[in-house]
Amino acid sequence: MVIPEVSVITCHHKGTEFVPNLIKSIKQSVGVTYEIICVTTVNGWTDDCTIVLSEAGPSEKRNIGANVA
């Protein structure tokens, strides 16, 4: 198992238009290993992304994402 050099943590609340583009953009990165963690209220992005469902506020979501990383 490769340990990622970078953990990208995104906190998301509602809507579906921005996160897929974010994931697509990150996946174009070269020369670095990474993991994508999305702490969200919406289930549905599975493109090499770890989904953590949470109704928490922004600061708690950031802490949740950091703990997963």
Biotite code that builds the C-alpha atoms (Angstrom):
import biotite.structure as struc

atoms = struc.array([
    struc.Atom([0.000, 0.000, 0.000], chain_id="A", res_id=1, res_name="MET", atom_name="CA", element="C"),
    struc.Atom([1.377, 3.397, -0.996], chain_id="A", res_id=2, res_name="VAL", atom_name="CA", element="C"),
    struc.Atom([1.202, 6.108, 1.653], chain_id="A", res_id=3, res_name="ILE", atom_name="CA", element="C"),
    struc.Atom([-0.040, 9.313, -0.033], chain_id="A", res_id=4, res_name="PRO", atom_name="CA", element="C"),
    struc.Atom([2.202, 12.366, 0.046], chain_id="A", res_id=5, res_name="GLU", atom_name="CA", element="C"),
    struc.Atom([-0.816, 14.680, 0.053], chain_id="A", res_id=6, res_name="VAL", atom_name="CA", element="C"),
    struc.Atom([-4.276, 14.343, 1.600], chain_id="A", res_id=7, res_name="SER", atom_name="CA", element="C"),
    struc.Atom([-6.847, 16.567, -0.090], chain_id="A", res_id=8, res_name="VAL", atom_name="CA", element="C"),
    struc.Atom([-9.733, 17.139, 2.313], chain_id="A", res_id=9, res_name="ILE", atom_name="CA", element="C"),
    struc.Atom([-12.821, 18.895, 1.029], chain_id="A", res_id=10, res_name="THR", atom_name="CA", element="C"),
    struc.Atom([-15.803, 19.788, 3.177], chain_id="A", res_id=11, res_name="CYS", atom_name="CA", element="C"),
    struc.Atom([-19.055, 19.946, 1.276], chain_id="A", res_id=12, res_name="HIS", atom_name="CA", element="C"),
    struc.Atom([-22.612, 20.672, 2.350], chain_id="A", res_id=13, res_name="HIS", atom_name="CA", element="C"),
    struc.Atom([-25.138, 20.728, -0.509], chain_id="A", res_id=14, res_name="LYS", atom_name="CA", element="C"),
    struc.Atom([-25.326, 20.657, -4.280], chain_id="A", res_id=15, res_name="GLY", atom_name="CA", element="C"),
    struc.Atom([-23.586, 18.482, -6.821], chain_id="A", res_id=16, res_name="THR", atom_name="CA", element="C"),
    struc.Atom([-21.872, 20.752, -9.339], chain_id="A", res_id=17, res_name="GLU", atom_name="CA", element="C"),
    struc.Atom([-18.475, 21.558, -7.817], chain_id="A", res_id=18, res_name="PHE", atom_name="CA", element="C"),
    struc.Atom([-17.116, 18.391, -6.203], chain_id="A", res_id=19, res_name="VAL", atom_name="CA", element="C"),
    struc.Atom([-16.969, 16.245, -9.379], chain_id="A", res_id=20, res_name="PRO", atom_name="CA", element="C"),
    struc.Atom([-14.924, 18.991, -11.091], chain_id="A", res_id=21, res_name="ASN", atom_name="CA", element="C"),
    struc.Atom([-12.645, 19.218, -8.062], chain_id="A", res_id=22, res_name="LEU", atom_name="CA", element="C"),
    struc.Atom([-12.039, 15.458, -8.130], chain_id="A", res_id=23, res_name="ILE", atom_name="CA", element="C"),
    struc.Atom([-11.418, 15.532, -11.886], chain_id="A", res_id=24, res_name="LYS", atom_name="CA", element="C"),
    struc.Atom([-8.888, 18.349, -11.474], chain_id="A", res_id=25, res_name="SER", atom_name="CA", element="C"),
    struc.Atom([-7.013, 16.587, -8.662], chain_id="A", res_id=26, res_name="ILE", atom_name="CA", element="C"),
    struc.Atom([-6.862, 13.350, -10.666], chain_id="A", res_id=27, res_name="LYS", atom_name="CA", element="C"),
    struc.Atom([-4.923, 15.227, -13.358], chain_id="A", res_id=28, res_name="GLN", atom_name="CA", element="C"),
    struc.Atom([-2.050, 15.765, -10.909], chain_id="A", res_id=29, res_name="SER", atom_name="CA", element="C"),
    struc.Atom([1.184, 14.015, -11.830], chain_id="A", res_id=30, res_name="VAL", atom_name="CA", element="C"),
    struc.Atom([4.316, 13.316, -9.863], chain_id="A", res_id=31, res_name="GLY", atom_name="CA", element="C"),
    struc.Atom([2.644, 13.120, -6.461], chain_id="A", res_id=32, res_name="VAL", atom_name="CA", element="C"),
    struc.Atom([0.666, 10.453, -4.649], chain_id="A", res_id=33, res_name="THR", atom_name="CA", element="C"),
    struc.Atom([-2.544, 11.684, -3.072], chain_id="A", res_id=34, res_name="TYR", atom_name="CA", element="C"),
    struc.Atom([-5.799, 10.712, -1.440], chain_id="A", res_id=35, res_name="GLU", atom_name="CA", element="C"),
    struc.Atom([-9.081, 12.601, -1.697], chain_id="A", res_id=36, res_name="ILE", atom_name="CA", element="C"),
    struc.Atom([-11.344, 12.756, 1.334], chain_id="A", res_id=37, res_name="ILE", atom_name="CA", element="C"),
    struc.Atom([-14.760, 14.371, 0.944], chain_id="A", res_id=38, res_name="CYS", atom_name="CA", element="C"),
    struc.Atom([-16.691, 15.077, 4.142], chain_id="A", res_id=39, res_name="VAL", atom_name="CA", element="C"),
    struc.Atom([-20.205, 15.770, 2.920], chain_id="A", res_id=40, res_name="THR", atom_name="CA", element="C"),
    struc.Atom([-23.943, 15.465, 3.438], chain_id="A", res_id=41, res_name="THR", atom_name="CA", element="C"),
    struc.Atom([-24.294, 14.048, -0.103], chain_id="A", res_id=42, res_name="VAL", atom_name="CA", element="C"),
    struc.Atom([-23.450, 10.446, -0.980], chain_id="A", res_id=43, res_name="ASN", atom_name="CA", element="C"),
    struc.Atom([-22.514, 9.830, -4.569], chain_id="A", res_id=44, res_name="GLY", atom_name="CA", element="C"),
    struc.Atom([-18.905, 10.583, -5.523], chain_id="A", res_id=45, res_name="TRP", atom_name="CA", element="C"),
    struc.Atom([-16.929, 7.388, -5.683], chain_id="A", res_id=46, res_name="THR", atom_name="CA", element="C"),
    struc.Atom([-14.217, 8.366, -8.195], chain_id="A", res_id=47, res_name="ASP", atom_name="CA", element="C"),
    struc.Atom([-11.201, 7.273, -6.141], chain_id="A", res_id=48, res_name="ASP", atom_name="CA", element="C"),
    struc.Atom([-12.534, 9.406, -3.304], chain_id="A", res_id=49, res_name="CYS", atom_name="CA", element="C"),
    struc.Atom([-13.153, 8.487, 0.324], chain_id="A", res_id=50, res_name="THR", atom_name="CA", element="C"),
    struc.Atom([-16.636, 9.680, 1.295], chain_id="A", res_id=51, res_name="ILE", atom_name="CA", element="C"),
    struc.Atom([-17.430, 10.487, 4.911], chain_id="A", res_id=52, res_name="VAL", atom_name="CA", element="C"),
    struc.Atom([-21.070, 11.377, 5.499], chain_id="A", res_id=53, res_name="LEU", atom_name="CA", element="C"),
    struc.Atom([-21.621, 14.033, 8.159], chain_id="A", res_id=54, res_name="SER", atom_name="CA", element="C"),
    struc.Atom([-24.203, 16.679, 9.021], chain_id="A", res_id=55, res_name="GLU", atom_name="CA", element="C"),
    struc.Atom([-21.616, 18.575, 11.103], chain_id="A", res_id=56, res_name="ALA", atom_name="CA", element="C"),
    struc.Atom([-20.629, 22.188, 10.598], chain_id="A", res_id=57, res_name="GLY", atom_name="CA", element="C"),
    struc.Atom([-17.569, 23.303, 8.591], chain_id="A", res_id=58, res_name="PRO", atom_name="CA", element="C"),
    struc.Atom([-14.976, 23.226, 11.388], chain_id="A", res_id=59, res_name="SER", atom_name="CA", element="C"),
    struc.Atom([-16.070, 19.810, 12.641], chain_id="A", res_id=60, res_name="GLU", atom_name="CA", element="C"),
    struc.Atom([-16.034, 18.467, 9.070], chain_id="A", res_id=61, res_name="LYS", atom_name="CA", element="C"),
    struc.Atom([-12.425, 19.653, 8.693], chain_id="A", res_id=62, res_name="ARG", atom_name="CA", element="C"),
    struc.Atom([-11.514, 17.827, 11.904], chain_id="A", res_id=63, res_name="ASN", atom_name="CA", element="C"),
    struc.Atom([-13.277, 14.673, 10.715], chain_id="A", res_id=64, res_name="ILE", atom_name="CA", element="C"),
    struc.Atom([-11.362, 14.790, 7.430], chain_id="A", res_id=65, res_name="GLY", atom_name="CA", element="C"),
    struc.Atom([-8.037, 15.280, 9.248], chain_id="A", res_id=66, res_name="ALA", atom_name="CA", element="C"),
    struc.Atom([-8.766, 12.274, 11.458], chain_id="A", res_id=67, res_name="ASN", atom_name="CA", element="C"),
    struc.Atom([-9.516, 10.112, 8.404], chain_id="A", res_id=68, res_name="VAL", atom_name="CA", element="C"),
    struc.Atom([-6.265, 11.215, 6.740], chain_id="A", res_id=69, res_name="ALA", atom_name="CA", element="C"),
])
